Amino acid sequence: MTSSINTFAATLPQSTFLPDSSEYQGASKYWTDTVFLKPGAVFIPNSAEELAKGLEQLVEHQISFSIKGGGHNANRGWASNSDGGVVISTSNLKGLELIETGSEGGTVLRTNIGITLTEIYDFLEEKGTTIAAGNQATPGLGGLLLGGGLSPYWNRFGFAANTIVSFQVVTADSKILDVTAKSHPDLFWALKGGICNFGIVTRLDLKTFARQNIWAGAHIFAPTSFGAAFDALDSFTTEEGNSPHVGVMLMSPAKGMVMASLFYDGPHDSDEPPPVFRHFNALPMVNSTFKKSSWPGVVKFSFMVAPYGFRRYVSTSTIYKDTKLLQRLFELYQSSAQEHLSDIEGGEFHIFANVMTVAAFEKNRDGPWAIDNLKEDIVGMMQWSTWKHAKDDERVMRWTEMISDEMKRVAEAEGKSHKYLYINNANETQDAFASWEPRNMDQMREISKKYDPNAVFQKLRSGGPKLWS
């Protein structure tokens, strides 16, 4: 592989960097320290055209590659790296533009794929508009939206990928395509859930919408409120769970502790918290960071609570909504963490839960991640482990997988387990594609054969889930 890497570097010398360069070291920075696997070179194109030329060379010389966007995924097999191959970093593909659509004063955000969410929210804040995306500071849009994308505007749009108007994508034959629902309806559909199985996305056009009054933050409940927090979630979901203005996530950072991460964007001129969260506001708290905010403020806070410099691993599972069962699973998770991992330096073990109502998931009915015949609300859970030292990697990762499996068995025993796995929260041992509807997977594979007949993104791409195992 070394001679092929050197040939590749000689072809694109201004954009290819070997391990002894500062550019290589800079591109080695990931949100999670566990994921860098010492590639043979880093390729940092400055345009879609240069990226296409680089991909052509990689295919010609049969060099394995991976694709690094914001570098925010916590899985070794996903987070855009490859032992001995080439990492394609999209960090230099910059550019933001707000485009008037001519339709009732609407606008579209055109963003190159190297832009981070912080840059996007700062740009849109002064325009009085926003997009449906994540609430973390450093991710890029590519990794988020190509897996669907959960956002605080879930009730309004479903997956954030539903707001995509067009993609610019470099396909396996190094063609640069502008993909819309009209120009390439099959590829447009598949890109919204196919991760990097169909090409390398270099630019996105996204629907924007006016922001109103944003409130965001977390209620940190007193230990005596642990059970009541799950009752509040049940009441909130029943009464307000489909409101287009709200987002709620329940999480536990330690045994006996539970928090509600709350988001509101809607009409509310008062200095008092929006009454839509009354069930949570009424509970005894240790502290609350819930306040009037802005999108730049939201992502700045998220960066402070989830900084660089740690090792991380995740797992995901889904149950039918049953808040009593959810409470049991939270308790099981934190008791197991305390029993097995209390001596891990820097160890923090979080569990998160998002309720996905039937009505909200119906907005995804035309996407590759649609769930057929969903009759009950579901809860997507993520188990998120954080620690400091490489010596603890295997121990923490195996525990994270073990407790996720144990929680699934408990849910199955209650008849409450659901097969669906949110692909962006799946770990390297979880086959999220296998949890999707077979008709959608069959369609995605046919589209892959059409646009990638030589299976470049199945054989040479080294990171992330594949359409064929």
C-alpha angles and dihedrals in degrees: 000000000000095000091048091050090051091050090050092049091050091053094052103023098157093057105031120084130191126212095270093060128096089228090059090051091049092051088050091072112110131169088242120048094210097071110065110102104180105257120204091242143351119232114202108182121197096209142018088254092056091046090052091052090049093049089051090056093047091053093045092053094036094236117165115238143180133199125238119195116159090339091230104132114105099214124100091216094048110035100091105267139111134192108245096349132092128281113213105210116196093194094115094053094098134159139110128201134170110216125199110229097196089230110120091318093303124156137204124212112226109200131173112227097248092069118106125221091251090058092047096049092046090051094048097042094075090047093057091235138100146183136231106262141116132307098229122101106224110037121108120231095242099070092040100049099035086064093047098264128237114226138168086257091065093122091053101045110006108222113014089236087074087075095059113117099181145351131213105209138175108221129208092270090054094252117146110225131187100214123200135157088263103040099045107003094173096051092041089057095046097046091062092071108009099092104207099333097110106037144305113294112218102173140019135199111206134186113248129204137189116271117221127186111340122203119176142162141085138286109219105204128214114253089250088062096056097108093035090059090063090047088052090052090052093050093044093051092048095049106027106009096116098046110131090217101061144070125184131183124178116210141172121208096181143001111299093011128107132172135188115218105207132193130182131177113170146081110328124130098173127104088224119090114271109274091226086084094050093125090060096036091060096059124097110261139196090208143334132211093182108128146127108301148152133233093262087051093049095053094042089057092047091054091054092054095042107035131167121265102069138097117242143182132179142196133186140206138166133221136179109262110277111142094195090056090044090055090051091051092050090050092047091050096050095042090053092048091052092047098047108025109030091116096054110117111235089007116164120166117193132180121197132192131195121186112222109195123210090244093053094045089051086072086068095055094112097046132091090251094056118137114219119226098358105179102167135047114261134207121221113208131195125195110205123189123191128185142153114232135059091223088071096049100103094040094053095040094051091047091050090054092043096052091045090054091047092051089050091053091052091051092046091053088056092046089243104110117114122200097223118112122190100231098216091059097043119111128227092270095050120088102209092175089062088061093057125093110282092228090059094047091050089052093048091051092051090050090049091054090051098050099028106030093163092051094237092159091048098046109027100032105088104189134065136016121322131213088231117044 
